[in-house]
Amino acid sequence: MNKLQINFLTKSPAVRWMRRVVVLLLAWPLVGLADDYNFYSNWPTHITTSDGTDFGLAALYQYDINRFSNDDGRFEDSSTNRRKYLGLFIRKPGLYDAIAQYDFQAKQWVDTFVRVRTRGFLADDLGNVRLGYSKTPVGFEGVTSSSATTFIETALPTQAVWEGRRAGVDWAWIRPHWVINLGDYFWHKDFDGNNPGQTLAGRVAWVPINKPGHTLHLGLSASKETLDSPNDGSVPPSARLRARPEDGLSPVRLIDSGNLSYSKSVERQGFEALWIDGPWSAQGEYLQAQVDRYHGKPDFSSNGYYVFTTWTLTGEARYYSDGNVADRRYNGRDLQAIRPTHAWGAVELALRYSELDLNDGAIVGGKEHDWTLGANWYIGEHLKLQANYVWAYSDRGNLQVNPRIFEMRAQVYF
């Protein structure tokens, strides 16, 4: 047995238990438990009991191809897996849902939480409470499911400012025209033992138009991340803001604040907007972050924004629910942004402009702006093909690098 096989068999007990359950779930179709499924819609990956409880597999697989040109030899073409999520979910609509999911590509936990809807247990609807490891709310594009993003990679400001996932508790109050979300991510390390500290966050959105295929969403969000110092004080806490040129496979960042040592906290703010009118949509967001430092170190501020528009050639509209695109968090597992109405699928075109400034005082992190042209082919509810072409323009001190990037992705999701 080689070393790779040994590592595979000696993972944590939670991962080994998950694999055993996955094997059983994959065997369902062989024993006749899966009926009325077809290639384009429901796959035999879950079971619904007589009382409405739904449980089964949750999976996301993405394979990416990146090709670079006009890059001064700084980037290498690459083709590999981007994400390999595999997990288990259980849900009873109107009462609760829970999921445990692991990314075997990045070797880290992703969405892993339990959430209850108070309306199902109490006389009044007091909101939805979630405990576990989930996405923090500052960053509209970042909070969108990784399977449902319009572009292959998130925009420059989202990469730099969005905090990612943290462990703790959050509360969401959702009404047809309002969304309020508050979170206390108190776990001083996340599920992978990283990011020591605590984050308090909130988000409010007004949705004056909220009908299928017709949406106007306006929101703002803010958070404060307090960084922990080691008990022995040997290594001061640090923050860092940076972004890839909207590719996902290269380690090269053209703009980067560098390690900001002696950082006490990071405050983030976001302003978001979404408009959907049938096959047309527009989305934009402004994000900023401030790093508060001590020991005589200067504070650091950064900001950026993106705006994009989409057109679905086949006539379908992007799906909006519960304060985000493609979010069917309580009533279904399908998180595609577009559900095709034709047997051969739906085709979407998109154009995005993004900009990020990481210069502040003596810190020259650089400035960058990108144009991205995208095309998406949604094949049924579980398959998607994407292609992007990125024109990147960066300026960091005396260094200017303006790569051209062609990207492709094949995705399977359920």
N, C-alpha and C positions, 0 to 999 in steps of 0.2 A: 504493500500500500504506500503510495507516494505522500509527500508532505501536504499537498493540496487536499487529498482525500481525508487525511487525518484532521486538518482544520475544519473541513466540512462536517465531520462527524462529532467534533468536540465543541461545537458552538454552545451558546448559553442554553440552559434547559428550556427557556421560553421559545427559542427559535426551533429547537428539536421537537418540542411539542407541537408547534405550528406546522412543521413539515408532516407529522403523522396525521394531523387532521386534514391537511391538504390532500394527502394521498387518498383518504376515505372519500372526500368530496369529489375528487376526480373520478372515482369509481361509480358514482351515481348513475351515469347514463348506461353503464354496463349491466345494471341490475334492474333497469326498466323504471327508474324513479323519475325520469325526465320526459315529459310529454309536451306536445304542442310547441316545440321550439323550432326555429329556423335560422338560417345563416345570417340574415340581415337584422334580426331583432333579438329575442331572448335566446340566450345560450344556456345549456344545462350546467350552470355553475352555482345554482342556488335552489333552495326548497322553500315553499310557502306552506305553512301548516293550516289546519282548518280554522284556527282562531286569528289568522292574518299575520302571524309571526313569520318573518322572512329571514333566512340565514344562509350563508354560503361564502364563496370566495370573493375576494377583492383583489384585482390585479391590474397593473399598468406596465406594459413593455414598450420601450421606444428604442429604435436603432437610428443613429444619426450618421450623416456624411457631411464633412466640412472640407471645402476647397478654397484656398487663399491665393490671391494675386495682388500685385502692386504693394507688397508688404515689406520690402527691403530685406527679405529673407528671415524675418522674425517669427513667422508662423510655419507650422508643418501641417500638411494635409492629414486628415484623420478620418477614420471610419470605425465606430464602435458602439456599444450599448450606451444609451444615455441614462435610462432609468429601468430598474427591474423591481417594481413593487409587487409584493405578494403578501396577502393577509386574509383575515377572517372578519366577517361582519355579522351582526344580528340586529334586527330592527322590527319594531312593532309600530306602524304608523299611528301618530297621535299620542304615543306614550313615551317611547325611548328609542335610541339607537346607540350602537357601540361598534368600535372597529379597532383592530390591532394590525398594523401594517409595517413591513420592513422592506427597505431598499437594499437588495442584494448587490447592486452595482456600487453604490456609495458606502455600503456596509454601515448603515445607520437606520434608526427608527424614523418613521414618518408618522402620519396621523394615527394616534393611539389614544382613544378616549372613550368615556361613557357620557351620554347626554340624555337628559329627561325633559319632557315637555310638561310643565306644571298643569296645563289645562286638562291633561289626562288623569291627574291624580287629585286635583283640588277643584273647588267649585268655581274659582276664577282663574283666568289666564294671567299668571304672574311672570311669564317669560320662560325661556329655556335655559337650563343650567348644564354646563359641560365641565367635566373634570378629567384632566389628563394632558396629553401632549398635542398641541394644535397650533395653527398659524396665528401670529399676532396681527392686529387689524390695520396697522398703518402701512398702506400699500395696496391699493385696489387691485392692480394687476397681479401682485404677489399672492393675494388671498384667493384669486381665481384658481380652480383646480389645475394641476399640472397637465391633466389630460385635455383640458378645454381651452388652453391659451390660443389666441388667434395667431400669434407668431411663434416660431420655434423657440426663441429665447425671449426673456423679459427685457424691457427697455433699460437703458443706462441708469436712470435714477432709481428704478425699482431694485436693480442689483445692488446699488451702493447703500440705499437708505433702508429698505425693508429688512426687518430684524430676523425674519424667518419664524421657525416654530419655537415655542417655549412651553414649559410644563406648569400647570396651575389650574385655576378655575375661571370661567367666564360666564357672563349672563347676557342673553340676547332677548330683546323685546321687539317683536316683529308685528307690524300692522300694515294694511294695504298701502298706506302713504308715509309710513315712518319706520325707520330701523334704528334701534339704539343697542350698542354693544359695549359692555364694560368687562375688563379682565384684570385679574391679579395673578401674574405668573410668578408665584412665590417660590417655586422649587429652585433652590440656589444652584443647581446644575440641571441641564436637560437630560433626556433619557440616554444620551451617549456620553455623559460625564463632562460635557463642555459648557461654555458660557456661564460661569459662576456669576450670580447676581440676581436681581429681582426687577421685574418690569410691571408697571401700572399703565394700562392703555384704555382708550375709549374711542368710539366711533359713532357718529350720528349721520343719518341720511334722510333726506326728504325726497319722496317719490310722488310728485304731483300727478304724473301719468303712469299708470300701472295696469296695463291690459296686455293680453297675449299679442305679441308682435308690435306693441306700441308702448314705449317706456321713456320716461325722463327721470333720471336719478342724479341728485346733487348731494354731495356728502363732504364731511371733514372728519379728520381723525388726529389723535395725538397720543404720545406715549413718553414715558420716562424710564429709561433703563439705568439702574444703579449697579455699578460694578463692584464685585467683591475683591478684596485684597487677600493674598495668602495669609494664613495664620501666623507664619513666621516673618512676614513682611519682606521676604527675600526678593520677590519679583513684583514690581508695581503693576497694577492692572493697566491694560492698554486697549485702545479702540483703533479701528482701521476701516476706511471707506474706499472702495475701489470697484471697478467694473470691467468686464470683458467687452470687446467691441461687438456685443450681441451675437457671439458664437458660444457654444457650450463645451467644446472639446479641447481647446487650447488653454494652457496655463498662463498665457501672456495677457497682462493688463496694460493697456496703453496709458491709462490714468490711474493714479494710486496715491492716497494721502500718506502712505507709509504707516508704520506703527506709531500711534500717538500714545506714548508712555505717560504714566501718572494721570490716567483718565479716571474721573470720579463718576461721571454719568454721561448718557447720550439721550438727548431729547429729540424726538421726531415729530413732524407734523405733515399732514397730507390734505390736499383739496382735490376732490374727484368729481367727474361728471360723465354721464352715459346717456346717449340718446339712441333709441331704436325706432325705426319707422318702416315696418315691413322688411324688405331685403336690404335696406340701407341702415347703417349705424355709424356713430362717431363716439369716440371715448378719449378722455384726456385726464391728466393728473399732474399736479405740482407737488413735489416732495422736497423737504428740507430737513437737515439734521445739524445739531449743535453738540459739540463734545466739550464738556466742562472738565478742566484739568487743574492739577494742584502742583505743589513744589516749584512754583514760579514758571511753569510751562504755559504758553499762550493757549487760550481756547481756540477751537476750530469750528468753522461753519461751512456748510456746503448746501447746494440746492440744484434742482434740475426739474425737467418736465418732459412729458411726451404727449403726443396727440396722434390718433390714427382714425382712419375711416375704413369701412368694409362695405362690400356689395356682394350679395349672394345672387349669382347669375340664374340659379334655378328657382328663385322666388321665396325661399324659406327665410324666416326671421331668426335672429339670435334669441336664445331663450334666457329669460331673466326671472329670478325667484329669490325671495329671502335676502335681498340686498346684494346679489352678485349675479354675474352671468353664469348660466349653466348650473346653478346650485339647486339641486333637488334633494337636499340633505335629509329631509324627513320622510319623504314619500316614495323615494326610488333611488336606485344606485346609478342611473344613467346621468352622467355629468357632461355629455357632449354639449357644446354651445349651439349646435344646429342638429336637428333631427330631420333626416332626409324624407321627402315625400315621394321620391321616385325610387324605383327598384335599383337603379344604377347609382344612386347617391345624389349628393348636393355638392356644388362647386362654389367656392367663396374666394374673392379677391380682396386684398387689403394693402394699405399704404400707411407707413408710420414714420414720424419724425420724432427724434428724442435728443435731449441735450443734458449735459452734466458738467458742473463746474466744481472742481476740487482744489481750486486755488484760494488761499486765505492768508494774507500777510506773508510771513517768511516761508510758509509751507506751500510749495509749488507742486500740487498733485496733478495739475493739468486740466485742460478742458477738452471736451469731445462732443461732437454731434454726429448723428447717424441718420441715414435714410434707409428704410427697409421696405422692399416690395415682396408681398407674400401671396401664395395661392394654396388653398386647402381643398382636398377632396374627401368628403365624409361618405364612407361606404357603409351603409347601414348604421346601426347604433354603436358598433364596437370597433370599427376600423377607420383609420384616418391616414391620409398621405399628405405631407406638407412640403413646400419648397419656398425658400426665401433667398433674396439677393440683397446684400447689405453694402452700402457705400458709407464707410467710416472715415471721419476726419478728426484727427487728434493733434493737440498742441501742448507740449509739456516742456516748458523752458525753451531751449534751443532745438528740441527734438520734435519733428513733425512726421507722423506716420499715418498714411491714409489707405488702409487695406481695402480690398474688395473681397467679399466673402459670399460663396454660394453654398447653401445648406439644403439638405433634404432629410426628411424623417418619415419613418414608417412606424405606426402606432397600433397596438392592440390594447383594448381596455374593456374591462367588465367589473 
